């Protein structure tokens, strides 16, 4: 009679399956003392599953050290977890290793004296605690060797303890010690229960590959006890001797996580399969019994060639795989599976199939994510980078580096990356850049502005790098990410904005002074309120006209011809008929434009009221030139009125125009002004220092 599990034991096993993905025989309760298994599970949860160590590292260390166990169970079970038979470290999100990756651990020396000594020397030289290293790295190899010496309590155990503390910190050491304690307990339990059977899923994998079975010490369980001979049993009849084999076969077919297929490989026909395979693919047993399924019909066209090659290998060697390919489900969808099998001697191929869809989807998603990241990095105009937090060597550097720094990436990705990079930074900026990088290594998010001399032109560029920590599984900073922008234009814009604000303040003060002077001078020279209002309005309007033009582009200067023409047109003068302009194209500074514009306004107003524009044949000719006859260059403006012969011309009063030309213009812009009244009309020469009034 088979003992039925109680409701309590069922929930206990369900808890284990939900955590590990399988129900290991290690945690099946012995009838004599079921509570001991529960205590074993509690310790496993605390020291193994919940230990904040990377799940793959835990399984790799368990595989490495379980080769010291007398019984094969622990080695086989942890190898199964490592390759995805269950959940590595109890983590459903952890991507398992391939069989070939995991197999390499089995040939690695466990604790060679010279190898351990060299590993400890390297760990003792570490200056800052490291994260638990990546699988297959040199740092991981050193940690495996040191942990083996500590686990075995070898002569180097004391030194190993100190070296591990130094290299990985006290917290990681304590977590590692707890895990080793669990592993030692599991070994002792397995050694104390030699009848503990290797779990079916791992046994099925091992039986498909004799080399793997030998590496896992499982070949004795299927090949006449070669590695682990069992005591001779009493003589049995042939029928009795077949029962253990049939029992094992039935147990194998009952595995619900591994498909078992039987092919007539000469015809390619599927002749039998277990329920697990039918559940994986959706086919029915009736379709198998009717001979409707062949490996060719189950295999997508692009995989037929590799499958045929496996059949050829089967004919030569009697075995196939392990290999991976896609299979058709009944509904037409595809499933990724891993296969391994052998000829059982009568033309029948028995093949084990494991669904690896989840792993393939994870790998595809990871590849797609990496592709998207690289596309993003290559398209970005900012420099994206990732550094190793310990060595500060770049692990990734986007192409924008070459655009911003003007240096090929290959030039800085050789030797000491940090030294090559800092050489591009201005010496006075290097200390705070390195300090901020160190702060990011300590877990801070930092932003830092610095300058470089861009190669090969030597142009000064302002850059801003935002650095941030990337934490590993242990919670320590494992990498440093960075985004660098060229902010030269931003810095220039800020400086230009500051200059404009200062210029605006200066101009407002000057403008108020000019207006105050206009008001005062206009009042002094006006004979009535109406006269004051008329002159003031004209002068303020002229000033406003100049300001509107100047403020459109204050740094470009003001076109001299446009300045003069605007004032004449404002008085209704018509070009060519009443005035002409000639001279080189020149732009003058805003301050000069204000003063000179008012002077032109006063001359035009005077011509309109008293001069050439009051007579039908009156004409004004304005010419300008650059004069180099003296030590410095002068801009000379010649205002000549004609058509006034026979009319009185001499002014009897000193008005605002006279004060502006003879006093204000010389004071404001250093001008020299001469006025004379010739028989034909007024002639006025204005000499302005070119170096002071022309924009550079």
C-alpha positions in Angstrom: 0.0 0.0 0.0 1.4 3.4 -1.0 1.3 6.0 1.7 -0.7 9.0 0.7 0.8 12.4 1.6 -1.1 14.3 4.2 -2.5 17.8 3.3 0.3 19.3 5.3 3.1 17.3 3.5 1.4 18.2 0.2 1.7 21.9 0.9 5.3 21.5 2.0 6.2 19.8 -1.3 4.2 22.4 -3.2 6.3 25.2 -1.5 9.5 23.5 -2.7 8.3 23.0 -6.2 7.1 26.6 -6.5 10.6 27.7 -5.3 12.8 25.3 -7.2 10.7 24.3 -10.1 11.1 20.6 -9.3 10.7 18.4 -6.2 14.3 17.1 -5.4 14.5 13.7 -3.7 16.7 15.4 -1.1 13.6 17.0 0.5 11.3 14.1 0.3 10.5 13.3 3.9 11.7 10.0 5.3 8.8 8.2 7.0 10.7 7.7 10.2 11.4 11.4 10.9 9.6 13.8 8.5 10.4 16.8 10.6 14.1 16.5 9.9 13.5 17.2 6.2 11.5 20.3 7.0 14.4 21.6 9.1 16.8 20.8 6.3 14.5 22.8 3.9 14.4 25.8 6.3 18.2 25.8 6.4 18.4 25.5 2.6 16.0 28.5 2.2 18.1 30.6 4.6 21.6 29.8 3.6 21.1 28.7 -0.1 18.1 30.2 -1.8 17.7 33.4 0.1 21.4 34.1 0.4 22.1 37.4 -1.5 24.6 35.8 -3.8 24.2 35.6 -7.6 22.1 32.5 -8.4 24.5 31.2 -11.1 27.5 31.6 -8.8 25.8 29.6 -6.1 25.1 26.7 -8.5 28.5 26.8 -10.1 30.2 26.8 -6.6 27.9 23.9 -5.6 28.8 21.9 -8.7 32.5 22.6 -8.1 32.5 21.5 -4.5 29.9 18.7 -4.8 32.6 16.7 -6.7 34.0 16.1 -3.2 30.8 14.4 -2.0 31.0 10.6 -1.9 27.5 10.2 -3.3 26.6 11.5 -6.8 23.3 13.1 -5.7 24.4 16.7 -4.8 26.6 17.0 -7.9 23.9 15.8 -10.2 21.2 17.9 -8.7 23.1 21.2 -8.8 24.3 20.5 -12.3 20.7 20.0 -13.3 19.8 23.4 -11.7 22.7 25.0 -13.5 21.6 23.9 -16.9 17.9 24.7 -16.4 16.4 21.6 -15.0 14.6 23.5 -12.3 15.5 27.1 -11.2 19.1 28.1 -10.7 19.4 29.2 -7.1 15.6 29.2 -6.9 15.5 32.3 -9.2 12.9 31.9 -12.1 14.4 34.9 -13.9 18.0 33.5 -13.9 19.2 32.4 -17.4 20.7 28.9 -17.0 24.0 27.9 -18.6 24.3 25.6 -21.6 25.4 22.0 -21.0 28.8 22.7 -22.6 29.3 25.8 -20.4 28.4 23.8 -17.3 30.4 20.7 -18.4 33.7 22.7 -18.2 33.3 22.9 -14.5 33.5 19.1 -14.2 37.0 19.0 -15.6 38.3 21.9 -13.4 40.8 20.9 -10.6 39.0 21.2 -7.2 41.9 22.4 -5.0 45.4 22.1 -6.4 47.9 23.5 -3.9 49.8 25.7 -6.4 46.6 27.0 -8.0 45.1 27.9 -4.7 48.2 29.7 -3.5 48.3 31.8 -6.7 44.6 32.6 -6.3 45.0 33.7 -2.7 47.9 36.0 -3.7 45.7 37.7 -6.2 42.8 38.1 -3.8 45.1 39.5 -1.1 46.3 42.2 -3.5 42.8 43.6 -4.1 42.5 47.1 -2.8 38.8 47.6 -2.8 36.1 45.0 -2.2 34.7 43.4 -5.4 31.3 42.2 -6.3 30.8 38.5 -6.7 32.4 37.9 -10.1 30.8 37.0 -13.4 30.7 33.2 -14.4 33.8 32.0 -16.1 35.9 35.1 -15.2 39.4 35.0 -13.7 38.1 36.5 -10.5 35.5 33.8 -10.2 38.2 31.1 -10.7 40.1 32.6 -7.8 37.1 32.6 -5.6 36.2 29.0 -6.4 39.8 27.9 -5.5 39.7 29.9 -2.3 36.3 28.6 -1.3 37.4 25.1 -2.0 40.3 25.4 0.4 38.1 26.9 3.0 35.4 24.2 2.5 37.9 21.3 2.7 39.6 22.9 5.8 42.9 22.5 3.9 46.2 23.9 5.2 45.4 27.2 3.4 41.9 27.5 5.0 42.9 30.3 7.4 44.6 32.2 4.6 41.6 31.6 2.4 39.3 33.1 4.9 41.3 36.3 5.2 41.8 36.6 1.4 38.1 36.2 0.7 37.2 38.8 3.3 39.8 41.2 1.8 38.7 40.8 -1.8 34.9 40.6 -1.4 34.2 42.3 2.0 32.8 41.0 5.3 29.2 40.8 4.2 29.8 38.6 1.1 32.1 36.5 3.2 29.4 35.8 5.8 26.9 34.9 3.1 29.4 32.7 1.4 30.2 30.9 4.7 26.5 30.2 5.3 26.2 28.8 1.8 29.2 26.5 2.4 27.7 25.3 5.7 24.5 24.4 3.8 26.5 22.6 1.2 28.4 20.6 3.8 25.2 19.7 5.5 23.7 18.5 2.2 26.8 16.4 1.4 26.6 14.8 4.8 22.9 14.0 4.4 23.6 12.5 0.9 26.5 10.4 2.2 24.4 9.3 5.2 21.7 8.1 2.8 23.4 6.2 0.0 20.0 5.0 -1.2 19.1 8.6 -2.1 18.3 8.4 -5.8 19.5 10.9 -8.4 16.4 12.9 -9.5 14.8 11.6 -12.7 15.2 14.7 -14.8 19.0 14.8 -14.2 19.3 11.0 -14.6 17.5 11.2 -18.0 20.0 13.9 -19.1 23.0 11.9 -17.9 21.8 8.7 -19.6 21.7 10.5 -22.9 25.4 11.3 -22.8 27.8 8.8 -21.4 30.6 11.4 -21.0 28.3 13.6 -19.0 27.2 10.6 -16.9 30.8 9.8 -16.1 31.4 13.5 -15.2 28.4 13.5 -12.9 29.3 10.0 -11.4 25.9 8.8 -12.7 27.1 6.3 -15.2 27.0 3.6 -12.5 23.3 4.1 -12.2 22.7 3.1 -15.8 25.8 1.2 -16.9 26.3 -1.7 -14.6 27.6 0.3 -11.7 31.0 1.0 -13.2 31.9 4.0 -11.1 30.0 3.1 -7.9 29.8 -0.7 -7.7 27.0 -2.0 -5.6 27.1 -5.1 -3.4 26.4 -8.3 -5.3 22.8 -9.2 -5.2 21.5 -12.8 -4.8 21.1 -14.7 -8.0 17.9 -14.0 -9.9 16.1 -15.4 -12.8 16.3 -13.6 -16.2 12.8 -12.3 -15.7 13.7 -11.0 -12.2 16.8 -9.3 -13.5 14.7 -7.4 -16.1 12.4 -5.9 -13.5 14.8 -3.1 -12.2 15.5 -2.1 -15.8 11.8 -2.0 -16.6 11.1 -0.1 -13.4 13.7 2.5 -14.3 12.2 2.8 -17.8 8.7 3.3 -16.3 10.1 5.9 -14.0 11.8 7.7 -16.9 8.6 7.7 -18.9 6.7 9.2 -16.0 8.9 12.3 -15.9 6.6 15.2 -16.6 9.3 17.7 -17.5 11.2 15.6 -20.1 9.7 14.2 -23.3 10.7 10.6 -24.2 10.4 9.6 -27.8 10.9 6.2 -29.6 11.7 6.3 -33.3 12.1 3.7 -36.0 15.0 5.7 -37.3 15.3 3.7 -40.5 11.8 4.8 -41.5 11.8 8.0 -39.5 8.5 7.1 -37.8 7.6 8.0 -34.2 6.4 4.8 -32.7 5.9 5.8 -29.1 6.2 8.8 -26.7 5.5 9.6 -23.1 2.7 11.9 -21.9 5.2 14.8 -21.3 6.0 14.9 -25.0 2.4 14.8 -26.0 1.7 17.7 -23.6 4.6 19.7 -25.0 3.5 19.4 -28.6 -0.3 18.8 -28.6 -0.2 15.6 -30.6 -2.4 12.6 -29.6 -1.4 9.0 -28.9 -3.7 8.0 -31.7 -1.6 9.9 -34.2 1.4 8.1 -33.0 -0.3 4.7 -33.1 -1.4 5.4 -36.7 2.2 6.1 -37.7 1.2 9.6 -38.8 4.2 11.4 -37.2 7.8 11.3 -38.5 10.8 13.3 -37.5 10.7 14.9 -41.0 7.1 16.1 -40.6 7.8 17.4 -37.1 10.9 19.3 -38.1 10.8 22.7 -39.8 12.5 22.7 -43.3 15.5 24.7 -42.2 16.3 22.1 -39.5 15.9 19.0 -41.6 19.6 19.1 -42.7 21.0 19.2 -39.1 18.6 16.5 -38.0 19.7 14.2 -40.9 23.3 14.8 -39.8 22.3 13.6 -36.3 20.8 10.4 -37.8 24.0 9.8 -39.7 25.9 10.2 -36.5 23.5 7.8 -34.8 24.3 5.1 -37.5 28.0 5.6 -36.9 28.2 6.0 -33.1 24.9 4.7 -31.8 24.0 8.1 -30.2 22.9 11.6 -31.1 23.1 15.0 -29.4 22.7 16.8 -27.3 21.6 19.3 -29.9 19.0 22.0 -30.2 16.4 22.7 -32.8 12.8 23.8 -33.4 9.9 21.4 -33.6 6.4 21.8 -35.0 3.5 21.7 -32.5 0.2 20.3 -33.7 -1.2 23.9 -34.0 1.6 24.9 -36.3 3.5 26.9 -33.7 7.2 26.2 -33.2 8.8 25.1 -30.0 12.5 25.1 -29.2 13.7 21.7 -27.8 17.0 20.1 -26.8 17.4 16.5 -27.8 19.7 13.7 -26.9 19.4 9.9 -27.5 20.8 6.6 -28.5 20.1 3.4 -30.4 18.8 0.8 -27.9 19.9 -2.0 -30.2 16.9 -3.1 -32.3 16.8 -0.2 -34.8 14.9 2.0 -32.3 16.1 5.4 -31.3 15.1 6.5 -27.8 15.4 10.3 -27.6 14.9 12.7 -24.7 13.4 16.1 -25.4 13.4 19.1 -23.1 11.4 22.2 -23.9 13.8 25.2 -23.9 11.4 27.7 -25.2 11.7 29.9 -22.2 15.5 29.9 -22.4 15.5 30.7 -26.1 13.0 33.5 -25.6 15.1 34.9 -22.8 18.2 34.7 -25.0 16.4 36.3 -28.0 15.1 39.0 -25.8 18.5 39.6 -24.4 20.0 39.7 -27.9 17.3 42.1 -29.1 17.8 44.3 -26.1 21.5 44.4 -26.7 20.9 45.2 -30.4 18.5 48.0 -29.5 20.9 49.4 -27.0 23.7 49.4 -29.6 21.5 51.0 -32.2 20.5 53.6 -29.6 24.2 54.2 -28.7 25.2 54.4 -32.4 22.4 56.9 -33.2 22.9 59.1 -30.2 24.8 62.4 -30.6 25.8 62.1 -26.9 28.6 59.8 -25.8 27.2 56.7 -23.9 29.7 54.7 -21.9 29.9 51.9 -19.3 32.9 51.4 -17.1 34.0 48.6 -14.8 33.7 50.1 -11.4 36.9 48.4 -10.1 39.3 48.9 -13.0 37.6 51.9 -14.6 38.1 50.3 -18.0 35.4 51.0 -20.5 33.1 48.1 -21.3 31.2 50.1 -23.9 31.9 53.4 -25.6 29.5 54.8 -28.3 30.6 56.1 -31.7 29.7 59.7 -30.7 33.0 59.8 -28.8 34.9 60.2 -32.1 32.6 63.1 -33.1 32.9 65.0 -29.8 36.5 64.3 -28.9 37.9 64.0 -32.5 39.8 60.8 -31.5 39.2 57.3 -32.8 37.8 55.0 -30.1 40.5 52.4 -30.9 43.1 55.0 -29.6 41.6 55.1 -26.1 40.5 51.5 -25.8 44.0 50.2 -25.6 45.9 49.9 -22.3 44.8 52.2 -19.5 41.5 53.6 -20.7 41.3 56.2 -17.9 44.7 57.6 -18.6 44.0 58.0 -22.3 40.7 59.8 -21.5 42.0 62.2 -18.9 44.9 63.2 -21.3 42.2 64.8 -23.5 40.9 66.9 -20.6 42.4 70.3 -19.7 44.8 69.8 -16.8 43.0 72.2 -14.4 39.7 70.3 -14.9 41.1 66.8 -14.3 41.0 66.7 -10.5 37.3 67.4 -10.2 36.4 65.1 -13.1 38.3 62.2 -11.4 36.7 63.0 -8.0 33.2 62.9 -9.5 34.0 59.6 -11.1 35.1 58.2 -7.8 31.9 59.5 -6.2 29.9 57.6 -8.8 31.9 54.5 -7.9 30.8 55.0 -4.3 27.1 55.0 -5.4 26.4 58.7 -6.1 24.8 60.2 -9.2 26.9 63.2 -10.3 27.1 65.8 -13.1 30.3 67.4 -14.0 31.3 70.1 -16.6 34.8 70.1 -18.0 36.8 71.3 -21.0 38.8 69.4 -23.6 41.0 70.3 -26.5 39.3 68.6 -29.4 41.7 66.7 -31.7 43.1 67.4 -34.2 42.1 71.0 -34.5 42.8 71.9 -30.8 39.4 73.7 -30.5 38.2 74.2 -26.9 35.0 72.3 -26.2 32.8 72.3 -23.1 31.4 68.9 -22.1 29.0 67.7 -19.4 29.1 64.1 -18.2 26.4 62.6 -16.0 27.7 59.5 -14.2 25.6 57.0 -12.3 26.2 53.7 -10.5 25.1 50.4 -11.8 24.6 47.9 -9.0 25.4 44.2 -9.2 23.4 41.3 -7.6 25.1 41.8 -4.3 24.0 45.5 -4.1 27.5 46.8 -4.7 28.5 49.2 -7.5 29.6 46.9 -10.3 29.7 49.4 -13.2 29.6 53.1 -13.8 27.4 54.4 -16.6 27.9 57.8 -18.2 26.3 60.2 -20.7 28.4 63.0 -22.1 27.0 66.0 -24.0 28.8 68.7 -25.9 27.5 71.9 -24.2 29.9 74.3 -25.9 26.9 76.0 -27.7 25.0 76.1 -24.4 27.9 77.8 -22.6 28.4 80.3 -25.5 24.6 81.0 -25.4 24.8 81.6 -21.6 27.8 83.9 -22.0 26.1 85.8 -24.9 22.9 86.1 -22.8 25.0 87.6 -20.0 26.6 90.0 -22.4 23.2 91.0 -23.9 21.8 91.7 -20.4 24.8 93.8 -19.6 24.5 95.6 -22.9 20.8 96.2 -22.4 21.4 97.7 -19.0 24.1 99.9 -20.4 21.9 101.0 -23.3 18.9 101.7 -21.2 21.0 104.0 -19.0 22.4 105.7 -22.1 19.0 106.0 -23.7 17.6 107.7 -20.6 20.5 110.1 -20.6 20.0 110.9 -24.3 16.3 111.5 -23.8 16.9 113.7 -20.8 19.4 115.7 -22.9 17.0 116.0 -25.8 14.2 117.2 -23.5 16.5 119.8 -21.8 18.1 121.0 -25.0 14.7 121.2 -26.8 13.3 123.2 -24.0 16.2 125.6 -24.1 15.8 126.3 -27.8 12.0 126.3 -28.1 10.0 129.6 -28.3 6.6 128.1 -27.3 5.0 125.0 -25.9 3.8 124.1 -29.4 7.3 124.6 -30.8 8.7 122.4 -27.9 6.2 119.7 -28.5 6.7 119.6 -32.2 10.5 119.4 -32.0 10.5 116.9 -29.1 8.1 114.6 -30.9 10.3 114.6 -34.1 13.5 114.0 -32.1 11.9 111.2 -30.0 10.4 109.6 -33.1 13.8 109.7 -34.8 15.4 108.1 -31.8 12.7 105.4 -31.7 13.3 104.7 -35.4 17.0 104.2 -34.8 16.3 102.0 -31.7 13.9 99.8 -33.6 16.5 99.1 -36.3 19.4 98.7 -33.9 17.7 96.2 -31.6 17.0 93.8 -34.4 20.6 92.9 -34.5 22.7 95.0 -32.1 25.9 93.2 -32.7 25.8 93.4 -36.5 25.7 97.3 -36.5 23.6 99.7 -38.4 23.7 100.3 -42.1 24.9 103.9 -42.6 23.1 104.5 -45.9 19.8 103.3 -44.4 20.3 105.5 -41.4 20.7 108.7 -43.4 17.9 107.8 -46.0 15.4 107.0 -43.2 15.7 110.5 -41.7 15.4 112.2 -45.1 12.4 110.0 -46.1 10.8 110.8 -42.7 10.8 114.5 -43.9 9.1 113.5 -47.2 12.3 114.0 -49.2 12.4 111.9 -52.4 15.6 110.2 -53.3 17.2 111.1 -56.7 14.9 114.1 -57.0 15.8 115.8 -53.7 18.7 113.9 -52.3 21.4 111.4 -53.3 23.6 109.1 -51.2 27.0 107.7 -52.2 29.8 105.9 -50.4 31.1 102.5 -49.4 28.8 100.0 -47.7 29.4 100.5 -44.0 27.8 99.4 -40.7 28.3 101.5 -37.6 27.9 100.6 -33.9 24.6 101.1 -32.1 25.9 104.0 -29.9 27.2 105.9 -32.9 24.0 105.2 -34.8 22.0 106.9 -32.0 24.0 110.1 -32.0 24.6 110.2 -35.8 20.9 109.5 -36.4 19.9 112.4 -34.3 22.4 114.6 -36.2 21.0 113.5 -39.5 17.5 114.2 -38.2 18.5 117.7 -37.2 20.1 118.4 -40.6 17.1 117.0 -42.5 14.7 119.0 -40.3 16.8 122.2 -40.9 16.8 121.5 -44.6 13.1 121.0 -44.6 12.4 124.2 -42.7 15.2 126.6 -43.7 17.4 124.9 -46.3 17.4 123.1 -49.7 14.1 121.3 -49.2 12.3 124.6 -49.0 12.9 125.5 -52.7 11.8 123.6 -55.8 15.3 123.1 -57.2 16.9 122.4 -53.8 19.0 119.2 -53.6 21.0 117.5 -50.9 24.1 115.4 -51.7 25.4 113.2 -49.0 28.7 111.4 -49.5 30.9 109.4 -47.2 34.4 107.9 -47.4 37.2 106.4 -45.2 40.1 108.8 -44.9 43.6 107.5 -44.1 45.5 110.7 -44.5 46.1 111.0 -40.8 47.6 108.6 -38.3 44.2 106.9 -37.8 41.3 106.2 -40.1 38.3 108.5 -40.1 34.9 108.1 -41.5 34.0 111.4 -43.3 30.4 112.3 -44.0 29.9 115.3 -46.3 26.4 116.9 -46.3 26.1 119.4 -49.1 22.9 121.4 -49.9 22.5 123.3 -53.2 19.8 125.4 -54.9 19.8 128.2 -52.3 21.6 130.9 -54.3 20.3 134.4 -53.5 18.7 133.4 -50.2 19.9 134.4 -46.7 21.6 131.3 -45.1 23.4 132.3 -41.8 21.6 131.1 -38.8 20.9 133.7 -36.2 20.2 131.4 -33.3 21.9 128.5 -31.6 19.2 125.8 -31.6 19.3 122.1 -30.5 20.7 121.0 -33.9 23.7 123.3 -33.5 24.3 122.1 -30.0 24.0 118.5 -31.1 26.4 118.9 -34.0 29.0 121.1 -32.3 28.9 119.8 -28.7 27.0 116.5 -28.2 28.4 114.6 -31.2 32.0 115.4 -30.4 31.5 114.5 -26.8 29.6 111.2 -27.4 31.6 109.7 -30.3 34.7 111.9 -30.6 33.5 113.6 -33.8 34.9 116.7 -35.5 32.2 118.8 -37.1 32.6 121.8 -39.5 29.7 123.8 -40.8 29.8 126.6 -43.3 27.1 128.4 -45.3 28.2 128.7 -48.9 26.2 130.6 -51.6 24.5 127.5 -52.8 23.5 126.3 -49.4 24.7 124.6 -46.1 27.7 122.3 -46.1 28.5 120.2 -43.1 31.4 117.8 -42.7 31.4 115.2 -39.9 34.6 113.3 -39.1 34.1 110.2 -37.0 37.0 108.0 -35.7 36.5 104.8 -37.7 38.2 102.4 -35.2 35.7 103.4 -32.5 32.5 103.4 -34.5 32.8 100.5 -37.0 32.1 97.0 -35.7 35.1 94.6 -35.9 
